Amino acid sequence: MKCDFLIIGSGIAGLSFALRVARLGSVVIVTKKSEIDTATNLAQGGIAAVLSDHDSKKNHIEDTIISGAGLCDKEVVALVVDKGPERVRELMALGVDFVKDARDSSGLDLGREGGHSERRVAHAHDFTGREIERALLVKVKQNPKIQILENHRAIDLLMVDEKGETERGGQYCAGAYVLTEERNVETYQAKVTILCTGGTGKVYLYTTNPDIATGDGLAMAFRAGAVMANMEFVQFHPTCLYHPKAKNFLISEAVRGEGAILVGRDGRPFMEKYDSRKDLATRDTVARAIDKEMKESGVDCVFLDITHKDKAFVKERFPTIYARCLEYGIDITSELIPVVPAAHYMCGGVQTDTWGRTSIEGLLALGETACTGLHGGNRLASNSLLEAVVFAERAYEYCADHWSEISQKPYPKIEPWQAGGAKELNEEILIHHNWDLIRRIMWNYVGIVRTVKRLQLAKRHIKGIFQEIEEHYRDYFVTPNMIELRNIALVSLLIIQSALLRKESRGLHYLVDYPEHRDILRKDTRFRKKKGGLLGEVEKC
Ligand code: SIN
């Protein structure tokens, strides 16, 4: 398979980029499940941008920087906030139906979320991501230059040397090895490869993320030698529905934005003890407060109370949440919603510049996979969809400006995938057991509140599991489950090592042994694969 642009992942970042670069050349999108199995599709809250007269770019910049706990790249924040309104209007022109309100100068019903000083979140009730994904997919499918391949999994990047020959440790990316729907490993060659595989939530036992969030793009980029950054900053969403039958169901922060209050089992609000912004403090603060309340009182969950709001309003504003909770026997207009924090968003990732370029030539990263500098140590709510569309446009601009050079690149000579003496693995239990073990270790030892001892223990355990997985990977034919397990093991190791490198508490990274900020550490944690080290070992860069 040969194409100009190989996009790995079909969320908002991949689709937005595809629609633009189809003006330049041929586009193939590979997506490991169906085209809508993306984190975008589950996003409830919305997309933050300065759209109304009552708001200002200065305020949005300030809110983003305060939330980022001293680590945001100010140039990137200014760029994203500046381009935001234009990108949101483009989404509307593409057919995204945000909820309207003629009383506001934006013409939109803007929502509020934690850490925002203004109402600035454009939303489609509580299914904003699904609405964006729908509209983008309609356009992508109408475009003959774009091909979407479902049930195709990228395994590793195709790396070549300067002569264009396949080489382990080669410096240039020329596409990817892909496990097709028919379970063949094929080489997909591209002039530009773009990682848009979303986040890493599935490394944790409890997450708001969809099943696809196994950090595939991060793992592939790391194995290829890319510079990674800030992977200790895992955002835990404060309010995931706590119910034995509900898998990963988010209760949007917009519910608190509309007045819901967090209460303990005794019905008493508790956020005022932790922050003057109370329930609308930034996510790191709210998630830690809930964790503390739960640990101190020995309860399994806390509750969200929106029963004081008008019933009709609640049903109209949050139709998905209302219906889903009702399925579990909870009427949110008259009953408390049981909630717990759960892993939600990877603020770090593959480091990119302001054009979406990684440290590897020919490789871009967009969306949650990328660490652009926007989020710093704690992402401001609803800034992620915004980042994805702004950077998709930036990356397109870069490709368009350099198209004469990029399009001339010859396709390299590619070595086909070597299966060697691999056999069929007929013991799926080996995969399931390790998968479960990793997610439990990460939840218990690398969660909202960390200690050096627990991080070191987690590193030791996961290293052992990782080595076993690498042996399976060498000895057996690759399967979808094995690819994901190998990636979650590696990504877990990277999160732990990144966390061990930051000996302070900042934003989402709270280390009991070092509870304060340290000015000297007000910088990104950058690392790459250790030269000559074991796979999975990092060195700072
Ligand atoms: C939410 O609706 O609470 C999630 C929005 C986000 O993660 O930005």
Boltz pocket constraint, residues with backbone or C-beta under 6 A from the ligand:
constraints:
  - pocket:
      binder: B
      contacts: [[A, 43], [A, 44], [A, 45], [A, 46], [A, 251], [A, 252], [A, 253], [A, 254], [A, 345], [A, 380], [A, 381], [A, 382], [A, 383], [A, 384]]
      max_distance: 6.0
